[in-house]
Amino acid sequence: MSWRDPIVEEVRRARDAYAKQFNYDLDAIYRDLKAKERQSTQRVVPCPPTCQKTPDQQNMTKPAMPS
């Protein structure tokens, strides 16, 4: 027996219905979301990068992995 969450099920149904409108084409979904973002009057705040390199780290190359 698996645990079922009605809220998770509702979100998954909504996500599936939205994706189905675009035949599950991720590029089409992305374009639609970006168009909605441009039309929105709400301010979109981008997420900051998870890790910023210092200037001396930007020119470093990763060491080769041992084989």
SULURNOR-V297634 format. One record per pair of residues at least 24 apart in sequence whose ideal C-beta (glycine too) atoms are under 10 Angstrom apart, sorted by the first residue. I is the first residue (numbers start at 1). J is the second residue. D is the distance in Angstrom with one decimal. If there is no record, write none. Layout:
I/J/D
I/J/D
This chain:
none
